[in-house]
Amino acid sequence: MNDDRDDRLRALMQELREDASAPPELRRNVMEQVRAIPDPAWKRAMDWVLRPRTFQVTPAAAGLALAGLALLIMVRPGSDPVVPVTPVAPQGAAVTAASAASAEGPVTRFVFVAPGASSVRMTGDFVSWDPDGIVLQDQRGTGVWTVDVPLTPGVYQYTFIVDGSEWRPDPHAVSQVDDGFGQQNSVVIVSGNS
């Protein structure tokens, strides 16, 4: 009697094993859903930090970057480093290309393509992030906005403001950095030979 029960139990277990096999598309569907789960923020940050990047750097820019690194190494905590100050417009006053041209320093041309925009301004650390910033001009009405800004040699962060409210980084900038508010700032390196 026990043998009969054991045989029936084995047959039932075999039948359950055969029914338990999943259809072939189930594995594919499950793996697609697993792959769709975003990586945790720490992993995305590590991937971003460790991702290889290619930069084209002029010898002057490389020298400037090395000089900046040497300055960081030489400045002791608690000491007051000497930082060059770039002249900026008075608070709330927009800087136009004409008024900016009177300041000293190499001139850096900024170009931003925004067809259909009614105005484009630029702000950055060189104008204390003033939202009125520097006015760009679309001289030909083609949606190509430009301005020449005299900047002393250094590394600057900036962004463009389209139609007074939409802050956009420069897609052609040397680099982008996190602005601390979930957006990106563009980076420009001004060498003494610009």
C-alpha positions as CSV (number, residue, x, y, z in Angstrom):
1,M,0.0,0.0,0.0
2,N,2.9,2.4,0.8
3,D,4.5,1.6,-2.5
4,D,1.2,2.5,-4.3
5,R,1.0,5.8,-2.5
6,D,4.7,6.5,-3.2
7,D,4.2,5.8,-6.9
8,R,1.2,8.1,-7.0
9,L,3.2,10.8,-5.1
10,R,6.1,10.4,-7.6
11,A,3.7,10.7,-10.6
12,L,2.1,13.7,-9.0
13,M,5.5,15.4,-8.4
14,Q,6.5,14.6,-12.0
15,E,3.3,16.1,-13.3
16,L,3.8,19.3,-11.2
17,R,7.4,19.6,-12.5
18,E,6.2,19.5,-16.1
19,D,3.5,22.1,-15.4
20,A,6.0,24.3,-13.6
21,S,8.0,25.0,-16.7
22,A,7.7,28.7,-17.6
23,P,7.0,29.8,-21.2
24,P,10.2,31.0,-23.0
25,E,9.1,34.6,-23.3
26,L,8.6,34.9,-19.5
27,R,12.4,35.0,-18.9
28,R,12.8,37.7,-21.6
29,N,9.9,39.8,-20.2
30,V,11.3,39.5,-16.6
31,M,14.8,40.5,-17.7
32,E,13.5,43.5,-19.7
33,Q,11.7,44.7,-16.6
34,V,14.8,44.2,-14.4
35,R,16.9,46.1,-16.9
36,A,14.4,49.0,-16.9
37,I,14.9,49.6,-13.2
38,P,17.2,52.6,-12.9
39,D,20.5,52.2,-11.2
40,P,20.7,53.8,-7.7
41,A,22.0,57.4,-7.6
42,W,25.4,56.4,-6.1
43,K,26.0,54.0,-9.0
44,R,25.0,56.6,-11.6
45,A,27.4,59.1,-9.9
46,M,30.2,56.6,-9.9
47,D,29.6,55.7,-13.5
48,W,29.7,59.4,-14.4
49,V,32.9,60.0,-12.4
50,L,34.7,57.0,-13.9
51,R,33.4,57.3,-17.5
52,P,36.3,58.0,-19.8
53,R,36.1,61.3,-21.5
54,T,38.0,62.8,-24.4
55,F,39.0,66.5,-24.2
56,Q,40.8,68.6,-26.8
57,V,42.9,71.1,-24.9
58,T,45.2,73.7,-26.3
59,P,48.7,74.0,-24.7
60,A,47.7,77.3,-23.2
61,A,44.6,75.9,-21.6
62,A,46.6,72.9,-20.3
63,G,49.1,75.3,-18.8
64,L,46.3,77.3,-17.2
65,A,44.7,74.2,-15.7
66,L,48.1,73.1,-14.3
67,A,48.7,76.5,-12.8
68,G,45.2,76.4,-11.2
69,L,46.0,72.9,-9.8
70,A,49.4,74.2,-8.5
71,L,47.5,77.1,-6.8
72,L,45.1,74.7,-5.2
73,I,48.0,72.6,-3.9
74,M,49.9,75.6,-2.6
75,V,46.9,77.3,-0.7
76,R,46.8,76.1,2.8
77,P,43.5,75.6,4.6
78,G,42.7,78.8,6.6
79,S,44.9,81.0,4.4
80,D,43.3,83.7,2.2
81,P,44.1,82.9,-1.4
82,V,44.5,85.8,-3.9
83,V,41.7,85.5,-6.4
84,P,41.6,87.7,-9.5
85,V,38.4,89.7,-9.7
86,T,36.5,90.2,-13.0
87,P,34.7,93.5,-13.3
88,V,30.9,93.0,-13.4
89,A,28.0,95.2,-14.1
90,P,26.2,96.9,-11.2
91,Q,23.5,94.7,-9.7
92,G,20.4,94.6,-11.9
93,A,22.0,96.2,-14.9
94,A,22.2,94.2,-18.1
95,V,25.7,94.1,-19.7
96,T,25.6,94.5,-23.5
97,A,28.4,93.7,-25.9
98,A,29.2,97.4,-26.3
99,S,29.4,98.1,-22.5
100,A,31.4,94.8,-21.9
101,A,33.9,95.7,-24.6
102,S,35.2,98.6,-22.5
103,A,36.5,96.2,-19.8
104,E,40.0,94.8,-20.1
105,G,40.8,91.2,-21.0
106,P,40.7,88.8,-23.9
107,V,37.4,88.8,-25.7
108,T,35.5,85.5,-25.7
109,R,32.7,85.0,-28.2
110,F,29.7,83.1,-27.0
111,V,27.3,81.7,-29.6
112,F,23.9,80.1,-28.8
113,V,21.5,78.7,-31.4
114,A,17.8,79.3,-30.4
115,P,15.5,79.7,-33.4
116,G,12.2,81.2,-32.5
117,A,13.5,82.8,-29.3
118,S,12.6,86.4,-28.6
119,S,15.5,87.0,-26.3
120,V,18.7,85.3,-25.1
121,R,20.8,86.4,-22.2
122,M,23.8,84.8,-20.5
123,T,24.6,84.7,-16.9
124,G,27.4,83.1,-14.9
125,D,29.9,83.5,-12.2
126,F,31.6,86.4,-14.1
127,V,28.4,88.5,-13.6
128,S,27.5,87.1,-10.1
129,W,24.7,84.9,-11.6
130,D,22.6,88.1,-12.3
131,P,19.5,86.8,-14.1
132,D,19.5,90.0,-16.3
133,G,23.0,88.9,-17.3
134,I,24.5,89.7,-20.6
135,V,22.3,90.3,-23.6
136,L,23.0,88.3,-26.8
137,Q,22.1,89.6,-30.2
138,D,20.6,87.9,-33.2
139,Q,22.0,90.3,-35.8
140,R,20.6,88.5,-38.9
141,G,17.4,87.1,-37.4
142,T,18.5,83.5,-38.0
143,G,18.2,82.3,-34.5
144,V,22.0,82.4,-34.0
145,W,22.6,84.6,-30.9
146,T,26.1,86.0,-30.2
147,V,28.0,88.2,-27.8
148,D,31.7,89.1,-27.2
149,V,32.6,89.2,-23.5
150,P,36.0,90.3,-22.2
151,L,37.1,87.8,-19.6
152,T,40.4,87.7,-17.7
153,P,42.1,84.3,-18.0
154,G,40.4,81.7,-15.8
155,V,37.8,79.0,-15.6
156,Y,34.1,80.2,-15.6
157,Q,30.7,78.6,-15.3
158,Y,27.8,80.1,-17.2
159,T,24.4,79.3,-18.8
160,F,22.0,80.9,-21.2
161,I,18.5,82.2,-20.4
162,V,16.0,81.9,-23.3
163,D,13.0,84.2,-23.3
164,G,13.6,85.3,-19.7
165,S,12.8,81.9,-18.0
166,E,14.3,78.9,-19.7
167,W,17.9,78.3,-18.4
168,R,19.9,76.2,-20.8
169,P,23.5,75.0,-20.8
170,D,25.8,75.6,-23.8
171,P,25.8,72.3,-25.8
172,H,29.2,73.3,-27.3
173,A,30.9,74.0,-24.0
174,V,34.2,72.4,-23.0
175,S,32.4,70.7,-20.1
176,Q,29.3,70.7,-18.1
177,V,29.1,70.6,-14.3
178,D,26.2,70.1,-11.9
179,D,24.9,73.4,-10.6
180,G,23.7,71.9,-7.3
181,F,20.0,72.4,-8.3
182,G,19.5,69.5,-10.6
183,Q,20.7,71.3,-13.8
184,Q,24.0,71.7,-15.6
185,N,26.2,74.8,-15.9
186,S,28.6,75.1,-18.9
187,V,32.3,75.7,-18.4
188,V,34.6,77.9,-20.4
189,I,38.4,78.1,-20.0
190,V,39.8,81.5,-21.0
191,S,43.6,81.5,-21.6
192,G,45.8,84.5,-21.9
193,N,46.0,83.9,-25.7
194,S,42.3,84.1,-26.5
